[in-house]
């Protein structure tokens, strides 16, 4: 990213641990605590001189004394946390894609869904947390890795269909049919996941800028809600158009949206808990 596309460091507020930041697209000037700014997307957009000024101010702060050991240890823990988030995102996405081959019928409501419908919404929470703690640039890289991992895994499974097998293996036809069915949804799931998660990230970051990093519940719920609309309709129409009636596809997409909105509401609570732990053990500790 080219420096100073979004933010510019104007200086520091005297007798405080806050920096004055200008949001370039609006000209608005905000004050941000140094320890919050350290792990925000603002750092990704500062130029070399601004970064040097920031770290000089940070090291001089009595409220945030860092030794070289503390800094290196904390950096290692941050990257470990980022890795765990990326791993969880990939697990939720790949499982949802593979489990899409099995329809689940909920007799009480007359719903037909897939197992991934109840797991996939957690991917929105992971992306929201990545944006909250590491910024849009690293969240986008996590999305790339998840999509790429899914494509590789499904492609390898599809390749395995053509490998020679035992003639008397009773699961041969079932396995081949299962893998081919997964492969047919690869395009739909990849396009839907990539598009919705990028929209989720962009909306969350935009709301974060407009609210000056306040109202976490608002940006979590709105970003997930918007992304759910795109994800459900893109996936359902690409995967099932021509195979099902349009009305049935619409019903399936709308049902998925409502389920994901339900998750969006309850995702707010683990988001606050995770942010508390992140700040306590990786930022303020």
Secondary structure, DSSP 8 states (H G I E B T S, - for coil): --TTSSEEEEEE-TTSSEEEEEETTTTEEEEEEHHHHTTSTHHHH--HHHHHHHHHHHHH-STT---HHHHHHHHHHHHHHHHHHHHHHHHHHHHHHHHTTSEEEETTTTEEEEGGGGTTHHHHHHHHHHHHHH-HHHHHHHHHHHHHHHHHHHHHHHHHHTS---TT-TTHHHHHHHHHHHHHTHHHHHHHHHHHHHHHHHHHHHHHHHTTT--HHHHHHHHHHHHHHHHHHHHHHHHHBTTB-HHHHHHHHHHHHHHHHHHHHHHHHHHHHHHHHHIIIII--
